[in-house]
Amino acid sequence: AHGIDRWVTIAVRHEEDWRRLCAAMRREDLADDPRFRDMASRYANRRELDAIIAKWTSLRDARWVMERLQYEGIPAGAVMNDADAYEDRHHDARGFFQTISTPEAGTHRYVGRAWKASATPDPPARHAPLLGEHNEYVYRELLGYSEAEYRRFEELGHVGTEYDARVR
C-alpha cells in the first residue's frame, strides 16, 4: 500500500474471491489469464502475481485498499503501526483501548483485552501496581507475618516503596 512499510494482507479463498479481486483492481483480464486460472497456477506464478498486486496497492492508502476489498467480500486487513491502531475507529467501537490514570504517569489510553466474550464483562481498568503498593497486604494477609515482623522488614530495607539507587 501507499508509503514505506505500509502493508495489506489479502486472502483469496476461492475463485469467486479471485474474480472480485481482479474487478476491484480493475484488472478483469487477470481473471482469465492462464498464468492465474486457478489456485495452483496462481501459486506457481506467485512472484509475478505478487508484483501485479503490489503495483496496484502501492499507489493506494492501505486503509482504502482494506475497506475496498472488504466491501467486495474479500478478507483484507491493513497492517497497522501504533499510530494507526490508536486512530482506528473499529478499535474505538469495540472498546479496545482503556483510559487509565496512574499516580506516577498521568492519564493515558492503554491496550485493553484483545477479545470480547458476550457473557463475560470486562474487568475494571486499573493501573499496574506501583513499587511496593501491595507489600503490606502480601506480607501480612497472604504470608501471615505480624505487623511487627512486617515493620522490621521495612526497617531492614527488605520491603519498601522507593527504589534504592545503590542496588543494581
C-alpha positions as CSV (number, residue, x, y, z in Angstrom):
1,A,0.0,0.0,0.0
2,H,1.0,3.6,-0.4
3,G,4.0,4.6,1.7
4,I,7.1,2.9,3.1
5,D,6.4,-0.2,5.0
6,R,2.6,0.0,4.5
7,W,1.1,-3.4,4.0
8,V,-2.3,-5.0,3.4
9,T,-3.0,-8.7,3.9
10,I,-5.3,-10.1,1.3
11,A,-6.8,-13.6,1.4
12,V,-8.2,-15.1,-1.8
13,R,-10.1,-18.1,-0.5
14,H,-11.7,-19.3,-3.8
15,E,-12.4,-18.5,-7.4
16,E,-15.1,-16.0,-6.6
17,D,-12.7,-14.0,-4.4
18,W,-10.2,-14.1,-7.2
19,R,-12.7,-12.6,-9.7
20,R,-13.7,-10.0,-7.1
21,L,-10.1,-9.0,-6.5
22,C,-9.5,-8.7,-10.2
23,A,-12.6,-6.5,-10.6
24,A,-11.6,-4.4,-7.6
25,M,-8.2,-3.8,-9.1
26,R,-9.9,-3.1,-12.5
27,R,-7.8,-5.9,-13.9
28,E,-10.5,-8.2,-15.1
29,D,-8.1,-9.5,-17.7
30,L,-6.2,-11.3,-15.0
31,A,-9.2,-13.5,-14.1
32,D,-8.9,-15.5,-17.3
33,D,-5.1,-15.2,-17.7
34,P,-3.7,-18.8,-18.0
35,R,-0.9,-17.9,-15.5
36,F,-3.6,-17.3,-12.8
37,R,-6.5,-19.5,-13.9
38,D,-6.7,-21.4,-10.6
39,M,-5.1,-21.5,-7.2
40,A,-2.4,-23.9,-8.3
41,S,-1.5,-21.6,-11.2
42,R,-1.5,-18.6,-9.1
43,Y,0.7,-20.3,-6.6
44,A,3.1,-21.4,-9.3
45,N,3.3,-17.8,-10.6
46,R,3.0,-16.1,-7.2
47,R,6.0,-13.8,-7.6
48,E,4.6,-12.4,-10.8
49,L,1.2,-12.1,-9.3
50,D,2.5,-10.5,-6.2
51,A,4.3,-7.9,-8.3
52,I,1.0,-7.1,-10.1
53,I,-1.0,-6.8,-6.8
54,A,1.9,-4.8,-5.2
55,K,1.8,-2.3,-8.2
56,W,-1.9,-1.8,-7.5
57,T,-1.7,-1.5,-3.7
58,S,1.5,0.6,-3.7
59,L,-0.4,3.5,-5.3
60,R,-3.2,3.5,-2.6
61,D,-3.7,4.1,1.0
62,A,-3.6,0.8,3.0
63,R,-6.9,1.5,4.8
64,W,-8.6,2.3,1.5
65,V,-7.4,-1.0,0.0
66,M,-8.6,-2.9,3.0
67,E,-12.0,-1.2,3.0
68,R,-12.4,-1.6,-0.7
69,L,-11.6,-5.3,-0.7
70,Q,-13.8,-5.9,2.4
71,Y,-16.6,-4.2,0.7
72,E,-16.2,-6.7,-2.2
73,G,-16.3,-9.5,0.3
74,I,-12.6,-10.3,0.2
75,P,-10.8,-10.8,3.5
76,A,-8.2,-8.0,3.8
77,G,-6.6,-6.1,6.6
78,A,-4.2,-3.2,6.8
79,V,-1.1,-3.9,8.8
80,M,-1.2,-1.1,11.4
81,N,1.6,0.7,13.2
82,D,0.9,2.1,16.7
83,A,-0.5,5.4,15.4
84,D,-2.9,3.6,13.1
85,A,-4.1,1.3,15.9
86,Y,-4.8,4.3,18.2
87,E,-6.7,6.1,15.5
88,D,-8.7,3.1,14.2
89,R,-12.4,3.6,14.5
90,H,-13.1,-0.1,14.7
91,H,-10.9,-0.4,17.8
92,D,-12.7,2.5,19.3
93,A,-16.1,1.0,18.6
94,R,-15.0,-2.3,20.2
95,G,-13.7,-0.5,23.3
96,F,-10.2,-1.9,22.6
97,F,-8.4,0.9,24.4
98,Q,-8.9,1.7,28.1
99,T,-8.2,5.1,29.7
100,I,-6.3,4.5,32.9
101,S,-4.9,7.0,35.4
102,T,-1.7,6.2,37.2
103,P,-0.3,8.2,40.1
104,E,3.1,8.5,38.5
105,A,2.4,8.7,34.8
106,G,-0.9,10.5,34.5
107,T,-3.9,9.5,32.4
108,H,-3.3,7.7,29.1
109,R,-5.0,5.2,26.7
110,Y,-3.8,1.7,27.1
111,V,-4.5,-1.5,25.1
112,G,-7.3,-3.4,26.7
113,R,-8.4,-7.0,26.2
114,A,-7.8,-8.3,22.7
115,W,-11.1,-10.3,22.7
116,K,-14.6,-9.8,24.0
117,A,-16.8,-12.5,25.5
118,S,-20.5,-12.0,25.2
119,A,-21.3,-13.3,28.7
120,T,-18.1,-12.0,30.5
121,P,-17.9,-8.4,31.4
122,D,-14.6,-6.6,31.1
123,P,-12.7,-6.3,34.4
124,P,-12.3,-2.8,35.8
125,A,-9.5,-0.8,34.2
126,R,-6.7,-0.2,36.8
127,H,-3.1,0.8,36.6
128,A,-0.2,-1.7,37.2
129,P,0.9,-1.9,40.8
130,L,3.4,0.7,41.9
131,L,6.6,-0.4,43.6
132,G,5.6,-1.9,46.9
133,E,2.0,-0.8,46.6
134,H,0.7,-4.2,47.9
135,N,3.6,-5.2,50.1
136,E,1.7,-5.0,53.4
137,Y,-1.2,-6.9,52.0
138,V,1.0,-9.7,50.6
139,Y,3.3,-10.0,53.7
140,R,0.6,-9.7,56.3
141,E,-2.6,-11.1,54.7
142,L,-1.2,-13.7,52.3
143,L,2.0,-14.7,54.0
144,G,0.8,-14.3,57.6
145,Y,3.6,-12.1,59.0
146,S,2.7,-10.0,62.0
147,E,2.7,-6.2,61.9
148,A,5.9,-6.1,64.0
149,E,7.6,-8.6,61.6
150,Y,6.5,-6.5,58.6
151,R,7.7,-3.3,60.2
152,R,11.1,-5.0,60.8
153,F,11.3,-5.9,57.1
154,E,10.7,-2.2,56.3
155,E,13.4,-1.1,58.7
156,L,15.9,-3.6,57.2
157,G,15.1,-2.3,53.7
158,H,13.7,-5.7,52.5
159,V,10.4,-4.1,51.5
160,G,9.5,-0.5,50.6
161,T,8.1,1.8,48.1
162,E,11.2,3.6,46.9
163,Y,14.0,2.4,44.7
164,D,17.4,2.1,46.2
165,A,19.8,3.7,43.8
166,R,22.7,1.8,45.4
167,V,21.2,-1.6,44.4
168,R,21.9,-2.6,40.8
